[in-house]
Amino acid sequence: MTSSPEATVSETDPRRRRSVLREAAFLRLWSGTTASGLATWALPFVLGLAVLDRSITPGGLGLVLAARTGGFLAAVPISGVLADRYSRRSVVLWAGLAAAVATPLIAVGLGRSAVLMAVAATVVGAGQGACRPAFQALAAEVVDAPRRQQANAAMTLAVRITTLVAPGLIAVLAAVLDAGALLLGTGLLWLAAALIPPAGTATAAVARERTSFITEFAEGVREARRHPWFLAGLAALTAVIATGYSATSVVLPLVSRDRYDTEAVLASATTGYVAGALAGALIIARWRPRAQGWTALASLACYGFAPLSLLLPVHPAVVVAAYVIAGLGLELFNVPWFTATQREVEPDKLARVSSLDFLLSYGLAPIGLALIAPAIDTFGAQAVLGTCALICFLAPAAAALAPGSRTFSRKAETPGPAKQQ
């Protein structure tokens, strides 16, 4: 197949020097992904407010969120195939519209029908899952290769700012709007996510006999297997999220209450994590380490400091600092990881490989969250936290041994202009 046109951008091309933030197409893509991220984040927060005003029971909340997760997991591999088979822009459009139409039905079901809410949440989750790999592949079409790291950093920066600012904003809106109205607002965000993004530049796929979804998804898996660094990095990321993220999410509130006897540690550590992630996105927007793969994996390993800080009887400031480091490290991994995937994977299989990434790393996170509490009850918090910290440190170290992990590339790992992205 022919190479991607972005790969031919030279070091002296004016587009390399021009900031991606000045490109209208990227700003539209950035706005669409930001809207989808905000809508995704807002749903559980708004439903949490509905629990407080007794519009929905805690059990109903769990049912709706589980249904959304189920829709996400079901849609991710399917949308990866569709986004490689058809236009990535079309997949984003229909996924966003489906979520936009289904969201008001959740509002209709508030206090009336948990079944309606669950069905609608399944569709919203499917829209969310369908958008993720399509957006990832669309970014590779809209942004040329030399500026993708800056673009990925800008998009993750928007997500982190949203996470930091949105709770206060929604709390203010909740003073004048009920949960139903706020849910309708998230539906409008999904509508924006569907309509705002630009068209991609990929040409139509060469006509060929269509095969089953399973066969085409298997092609994406085979493409992923061509990149040992990708499989190793994905395994490390999945291990860190399933253990470190799950443990810190469940144990931090308990430690804040039982060890420090204040909710301030919980709030400060959570805010510190987001602040660290913001700093990481700002740093990696311009930083180009020569051994970018090893640097990214070492940064990912920093997540282990979070469960380690909960394990030890340290000053609260140490816990907050550990969460700052964890957030910083995760973004120093995420941005080079996304950029390398967009650079190295065959363009016509990028959405399928990205769907495999999201399916394993983020899609399986709820399983870790569900298992952590029983594990703590069985083995004790100290043993679970120690094991999680060890996995966070060792999994990226093991991934660094895989071929191509030094630079996240199958190409010869020699320094030079061609390695600068």
KOLPASE-809134 format. One record per residue (C-alpha): residue in one letter; x, y, z. Coordinates in pm, whole numbers, plus 32768, in hexadecimal, padded with zeros to 4 digits. Layout:
// KOLPASE-809134
NODE   res      X      Y      Z
NODE     A      X      Y      Z
...
END
This chain:
// KOLPASE-809134
NODE   res      X      Y      Z
NODE     M   8000   8000   8000
NODE     T   806E   816A   7FD3
NODE     S   8100   8225   80F7
NODE     S   803F   832C   81B4
NODE     P   8069   8489   811D
NODE     E   80BE   8515   8274
NODE     A   81F7   8441   8280
NODE     T   828E   8506   815F
NODE     V   8296   8654   8216
NODE     S   83FF   86C6   8217
NODE     E   84C0   8760   8334
NODE     T   84BB   88B2   8284
NODE     D   834B   88B0   8223
NODE     P   829D   89EA   82AA
NODE     R   818A   8910   833D
NODE     R   8289   887C   842C
NODE     R   82D9   89D4   84BA
NODE     R   8170   8A50   84C5
NODE     S   80BF   8A00   860B
NODE     V   7FAB   8901   85E9
NODE     L   7ED8   89E3   86C7
NODE     R   7EBF   8AD5   85A1
NODE     E   7E23   89D3   84BA
NODE     A   7CAA   89EA   8493
NODE     A   7C85   8875   844C
NODE     F   7D3D   8814   8589
NODE     L   7C79   890E   865A
NODE     R   7B39   886C   85E1
NODE     L   7BC1   8715   8635
NODE     W   7C34   8794   8789
NODE     S   7ADD   882B   87CE
NODE     G   7A2A   86EA   876F
NODE     T   7B06   8609   8844
NODE     T   7AEC   86FC   8967
NODE     A   7971   86FE   894F
NODE     S   7964   8582   894A
NODE     G   7A53   856E   8A71
NODE     L   7987   8665   8B3C
NODE     A   7843   85AD   8AEE
NODE     T   78E3   8463   8B50
NODE     W   7962   84EC   8C9A
NODE     A   7823   85AC   8CED
NODE     L   772B   848A   8CE1
NODE     P   7796   83D5   8E22
NODE     F   77C5   8523   8ED6
NODE     V   7667   859B   8E7C
NODE     L   75CE   844C   8ED7
NODE     G   7686   8466   9023
NODE     L   75D0   85AC   905E
NODE     A   748D   84FA   9007
NODE     V   74D6   83FE   911B
NODE     L   74FB   851C   9211
NODE     D   73A4   85A9   91B9
NODE     R   7311   8448   91B9
NODE     S   72B3   844A   9047
NODE     I   736E   8302   9027
NODE     T   73DF   81FD   9121
NODE     P   754D   8197   914E
NODE     G   74F0   8046   90BA
NODE     G   7457   80F1   8F8C
NODE     L   7594   81C0   8F63
NODE     G   7666   8084   8F62
NODE     L   7581   7FE4   8E60
NODE     V   7592   8110   8D76
NODE     L   770D   812F   8D8C
NODE     A   7739   7FB9   8D5A
NODE     A   7659   7FCB   8C26
NODE     R   7728   80E9   8B9C
NODE     T   7867   8022   8BD0
NODE     G   77CA   7EF6   8B21
NODE     G   776E   7FCE   89F6
NODE     F   78D0   805A   89EC
NODE     L   7974   7F03   89ED
NODE     A   7889   7E7E   88E1
NODE     A   78B7   7FA8   87F9
NODE     V   7A31   7FDA   8809
NODE     P   7A9B   7EAE   8733
NODE     I   7978   7EDA   8642
NODE     S   79BF   804C   860E
NODE     G   7B2E   8000   85D6
NODE     V   7ACE   7F2A   84AE
NODE     L   79D1   8029   842C
NODE     A   7AC5   814B   844A
NODE     D   7BC4   808D   8378
NODE     R   7ABF   8015   8281
NODE     Y   7A0C   8162   8250
NODE     S   7A4A   82D3   8296
NODE     R   7AC8   831B   83F7
NODE     R   7A04   845F   83EE
NODE     S   78C2   83A1   83A6
NODE     V   78FA   82BA   84CD
NODE     V   792D   83E6   85B1
NODE     L   77F2   8488   8528
NODE     W   770C   835D   8559
NODE     A   77A2   82FD   86A9
NODE     G   7777   845E   872C
NODE     L   7614   8476   86A8
NODE     A   75B6   832A   8749
NODE     A   7636   83A3   889A
NODE     A   758B   84F4   886B
NODE     V   743A   8450   8825
NODE     A   7456   8352   893E
NODE     T   74C0   8445   8A50
NODE     P   736A   84F3   8A71
NODE     L   72CE   839B   8AA3
NODE     I   73A1   8375   8BDD
NODE     A   7307   84BB   8C56
NODE     V   71AB   843A   8C02
NODE     G   71EA   8300   8CCC
NODE     L   725D   83BB   8E04
NODE     G   7177   8354   8F20
NODE     R   709B   8293   8E30
NODE     S   7148   816D   8D88
NODE     A   729D   80DE   8DDD
NODE     V   727C   7FF6   8CB2
NODE     L   7251   811B   8BC1
NODE     M   737C   81C9   8C5C
NODE     A   7452   808F   8C3B
NODE     V   73F4   8057   8ACF
NODE     A   7439   81C4   8A7A
NODE     A   7583   81B8   8B3A
NODE     T   75EA   8089   8A6E
NODE     V   75BC   8153   892F
NODE     V   767B   8279   89C4
NODE     G   7795   818F   8A26
NODE     A   7798   8100   88C8
NODE     G   77B5   825D   8839
NODE     Q   78D3   82A7   8926
NODE     G   7983   8163   88C9
NODE     A   7951   819B   8756
NODE     C   79E3   82F9   8766
NODE     R   7B2B   829E   880E
NODE     P   7BE0   81D8   86FD
NODE     A   7B3F   82AB   85EB
NODE     F   7BBF   83EE   8689
NODE     Q   7D18   8355   86B2
NODE     A   7D28   82F5   8544
NODE     L   7C8E   843E   84D2
NODE     A   7D9F   84FD   858A
NODE     A   7EA4   844C   84B6
NODE     E   7DEE   84C8   837E
NODE     V   7DBD   862F   83EF
NODE     V   7F17   866F   8486
NODE     D   805E   8632   83CD
NODE     A   815D   854E   8472
NODE     P   8256   8653   84F7
NODE     R   8145   8702   85C1
NODE     R   807F   85DB   8645
NODE     Q   8129   85D7   8796
NODE     Q   80CE   8744   87CA
NODE     A   7F6B   86F7   8758
NODE     N   7F46   85CA   883E
NODE     A   7FCD   8699   895F
NODE     A   7ED1   87AC   8916
NODE     M   7DB0   86B5   8915
NODE     T   7E16   860D   8A5A
NODE     L   7E4E   8766   8AF3
NODE     A   7CE4   87BC   8AA3
NODE     V   7C6E   867C   8B4C
NODE     R   7D32   86CB   8C88
NODE     I   7CBC   8833   8C99
NODE     T   7B58   87B8   8C71
NODE     T   7B89   86C2   8D8F
NODE     L   7C12   87D8   8E6A
NODE     V   7B12   88E7   8E1B
NODE     A   79D4   8829   8DC8
NODE     P   7972   87B4   8F29
NODE     G   795B   8918   8FA8
NODE     L   78A4   8989   8E6F
NODE     I   77A1   8873   8E86
NODE     A   7776   88B0   8FF9
NODE     V   7723   8A1C   8FAA
NODE     L   7631   89B7   8E96
NODE     A   758F   88BB   8F7F
NODE     A   7524   89DD   905B
NODE     V   7439   8A55   8F48
NODE     L   73FF   891C   8E73
NODE     D   7386   87C3   8ED2
NODE     A   742F   867E   8E6D
NODE     G   734C   8653   8D40
NODE     A   73AF   87A3   8CAE
NODE     L   751F   875A   8CEC
NODE     L   74FA   8610   8C37
NODE     L   7464   86C5   8B0D
NODE     G   7599   87A0   8B14
NODE     T   7676   866E   8AEE
NODE     G   75A0   860B   89C4
NODE     L   75F4   875A   8924
NODE     L   7764   8714   8961
NODE     W   7742   85CC   88A4
NODE     L   7695   8687   878B
NODE     A   77BE   8774   877A
NODE     A   78AC   864B   877A
NODE     A   77EE   85BD   8650
NODE     L   77D8   86F8   857E
NODE     I   7911   87C8   85C2
NODE     P   7A38   86E4   855B
NODE     P   7AC6   8714   83FD
NODE     A   7AD1   861D   82E0
NODE     G   7C06   8545   82C9
NODE     T   7CF5   852D   81A4
NODE     A   7CFA   83B4   8173
NODE     T   7C93   833B   801C
NODE     A   7B90   822C   7FF4
NODE     A   7C0B   80CE   8036
NODE     V   7C58   7FF5   7F0B
NODE     A   7B27   7F27   7EB4
NODE     R   7B45   7DC2   7F31
NODE     E   7A69   7CAC   7FA3
NODE     R   79D8   7CFA   80F7
NODE     T   7A21   7C02   8209
NODE     S   7989   7BD8   8362
NODE     F   79C6   7CCD   847D
NODE     I   7A87   7BC2   8537
NODE     T   7B6E   7B87   840F
NODE     E   7BAE   7CFA   83DE
NODE     F   7BE8   7D32   8551
NODE     A   7CDB   7C0C   854A
NODE     E   7D99   7CC6   843A
NODE     G   7DC0   7DE4   852E
NODE     V   7E3F   7CF5   8637
NODE     R   7F3E   7C6B   853F
NODE     E   7FAD   7DCD   84F2
NODE     A   7FDA   7E0C   8666
NODE     R   80AC   7CD0   8680
NODE     R   8198   7D5C   857A
NODE     H   8201   7E5E   867F
NODE     P   8291   7DAE   87B2
NODE     W   82BD   7EFD   8863
NODE     F   8147   7F3D   883F
NODE     L   80DB   7DF2   88D5
NODE     A   81D4   7E15   89F3
NODE     G   816F   7F7F   8A36
NODE     L   7FFE   7F2A   8A2A
NODE     A   8031   7E0D   8B20
NODE     A   80EA   7EF9   8C0B
NODE     L   7FE1   8009   8BED
NODE     T   7EC8   7F0F   8C2B
NODE     A   7F7C   7E86   8D5D
NODE     V   7FB5   7FE2   8DEE
NODE     I   7E4E   8051   8DBB
NODE     A   7DB6   7F0A   8E35
NODE     T   7E89   7F0A   8F72
NODE     G   7F17   8061   8FC5
NODE     Y   7DEF   8131   8F51
NODE     S   7CF1   8044   8FE6
NODE     A   7DA5   802C   9134
NODE     T   7DD7   81A0   915B
NODE     S   7C70   81ED   90F8
NODE     V   7BE0   80FF   91FC
NODE     V   7CDD   8125   9317
NODE     L   7D1F   829C   930F
NODE     P   7BCC   82FB   93A8
NODE     L   7BFE   81F7   94BB
NODE     V   7D5E   826C   950B
NODE     S   7CEF   83D7   950B
NODE     R   7BDC   8385   9604
NODE     D   7C80   8280   96E3
NODE     R   7DEF   82E8   96EC
NODE     Y   7DD9   8462   96CC
NODE     D   7C75   8498   9749
NODE     T   7C2B   859E   9641
NODE     E   7B9D   85B0   94E2
NODE     A   7CA5   86B5   948A
NODE     V   7DA2   85A7   942F
NODE     L   7CAB   850B   933B
NODE     A   7C5F   865A   9298
NODE     S   7DCB   86CC   9292
NODE     A   7E50   8584   9202
NODE     T   7D43   857B   90F5
NODE     T   7D8A   86E4   9095
NODE     G   7F00   869F   90A0
NODE     Y   7ED8   8580   8FAD
NODE     V   7E28   8660   8EB1
NODE     A   7F28   8775   8EE7
NODE     G   8042   867E   8EA6
NODE     A   7F96   8608   8D68
NODE     L   7F72   8771   8CF2
NODE     A   80E5   87AA   8D2F
NODE     G   8138   866A   8C74
NODE     A   806B   86D1   8B45
NODE     L   8115   8825   8B3C
NODE     I   826F   878B   8B57
NODE     I   8240   867B   8A52
NODE     A   81A9   8770   8957
NODE     R   8310   87E6   8911
NODE     W   83F7   86E5   89B0
NODE     R   8485   85E2   88BF
NODE     P   855E   84EE   8984
NODE     R   8645   8421   88A7
NODE     A   85DD   82D8   894A
NODE     Q   8470   833C   894D
NODE     G   83ED   81DC   8988
NODE     W   84C5   8196   8AB7
NODE     T   847C   82F1   8B3E
NODE     A   8306   82B9   8B15
NODE     L   8313   8164   8BBF
NODE     A   83E3   81EE   8CDE
NODE     S   82DF   8301   8D05
NODE     L   81C5   8201   8D08
NODE     A   8278   8149   8E21
NODE     C   825F   8284   8EF5
NODE     Y   80F3   8229   8F30
NODE     G   8175   812E   902C
NODE     F   81C5   8249   911E
NODE     A   804F   8282   9155
NODE     P   7FFB   812E   91EE
NODE     L   814E   8133   929E
NODE     S   80F6   827A   934B
NODE     L   7FAF   81E1   93C7
NODE     L   806A   80B3   9449
NODE     L   815E   8177   9523
NODE     P   810B   8254   9653
NODE     V   8189   8395   95B2
NODE     H   8131   8504   95D4
NODE     P   7FFC   8568   9508
NODE     A   80D7   8644   942D
NODE     V   8192   850D   93BB
NODE     V   804B   846D   934C
NODE     V   7FF0   85A4   9285
NODE     A   814E   85B2   91EB
NODE     A   8133   8444   9187
NODE     Y   7FED   8488   90D2
NODE     V   8088   85B2   9021
NODE     I   81A2   84D2   8FA9
NODE     A   80A9   83C6   8F3D
NODE     G   7FE3   84BD   8E6B
NODE     L   8120   8551   8DD7
NODE     G   81A6   83FB   8D7C
NODE     L   8065   8380   8CDC
NODE     E   8058   84A6   8BEC
NODE     L   81CB   8489   8B9B
NODE     F   8171   8329   8B2D
NODE     N   8020   8364   8A85
NODE     V   8084   8470   898C
NODE     P   81B8   83BF   88F9
NODE     W   80F2   827A   88FD
NODE     F   7FD4   8307   882C
NODE     T   80C9   83BA   8746
NODE     A   819A   8283   870A
NODE     T   8064   81B3   86C1
NODE     Q   7FF1   82B1   85BE
NODE     R   814D   82B4   8524
NODE     E   81A1   8141   851E
NODE     V   8058   808D   84DA
NODE     E   7FE0   805D   8375
NODE     P   7EE7   817A   8331
NODE     D   7DD3   8091   82B9
NODE     K   7DE8   7FC7   83FD
NODE     L   7E1D   80E4   84F4
NODE     A   7CB8   80EF   8578
NODE     R   7CB5   7F79   85BB
NODE     V   7E01   7F84   8673
NODE     S   7D89   80B3   8739
NODE     S   7C49   7FFB   8792
NODE     L   7D1C   7EDD   881B
NODE     D   7DD9   7FDD   88EB
NODE     F   7C9D   8077   8980
NODE     L   7BF2   7F27   89AC
NODE     L   7D08   7E99   8A84
NODE     S   7D96   7FC7   8B38
NODE     Y   7C60   8090   8B8E
NODE     G   7B49   7F9B   8B44
NODE     L   7BC5   7E9C   8C40
NODE     A   7BFD   7F9D   8D53
NODE     P   7AA3   7F5B   8DEE
NODE     I   7B0A   7DF1   8E28
NODE     G   7C31   7E69   8EF6
NODE     L   7B51   7F53   8FB9
NODE     A   7A5D   7E3A   8FFE
NODE     L   7B6C   7D4A   9078
NODE     I   7C36   7E36   9153
NODE     A   7B3B   7E4B   9271
NODE     P   7B0F   7CCE   9291
NODE     A   7C8A   7CA8   927D
NODE     I   7CB5   7DA0   939B
NODE     D   7BB1   7CE7   946A
NODE     T   7C67   7B9D   942E
NODE     F   7DD8   7BFC   943D
NODE     G   7DD6   7D4F   94EA
NODE     A   7E1C   7EAB   9465
NODE     Q   7F92   7E99   94A9
NODE     A   7FC6   7D60   93D7
NODE     V   7EEC   7DE0   92BA
NODE     L   7F91   7F37   92B0
NODE     G   80EC   7EA1   92BC
NODE     T   809C   7DB2   91A1
NODE     C   8003   7EC7   90CE
NODE     A   8131   7FAA   9103
NODE     L   821B   7E8F   90A0
NODE     I   8156   7E46   8F63
NODE     C   8158   7FB9   8F06
NODE     F   82D3   7FC0   8F22
NODE     L   831F   7E70   8E82
NODE     A   8228   7E67   8D5D
NODE     P   82BD   7F96   8CA6
NODE     A   841B   7F16   8CF2
NODE     A   83C5   7DCA   8C4E
NODE     A   832C   7E80   8B24
NODE     A   8473   7F3D   8AF4
NODE     L   8518   7DF1   8A98
NODE     A   843C   7DC2   8964
NODE     P   84D5   7E04   880B
NODE     G   8498   7F69   879D
NODE     S   8436   7FE2   88F8
NODE     R   8556   80DA   890A
NODE     T   84BD   81BB   8801
NODE     F   8360   8121   87DA
NODE     S   83BB   80BA   867A
NODE     R   840E   7F83   85AE
NODE     K   850C   804A   84E7
NODE     A   867E   804B   8537
NODE     E   86A6   8107   867D
NODE     T   87AE   81FE   8610
NODE     P   8799   836E   866D
NODE     G   8764   846A   855B
NODE     P   866D   8560   84C5
NODE     A   8587   844A   8452
NODE     K   8547   83E6   85BB
NODE     Q   84D1   853E   8621
NODE     Q   8359   8551   861D
END
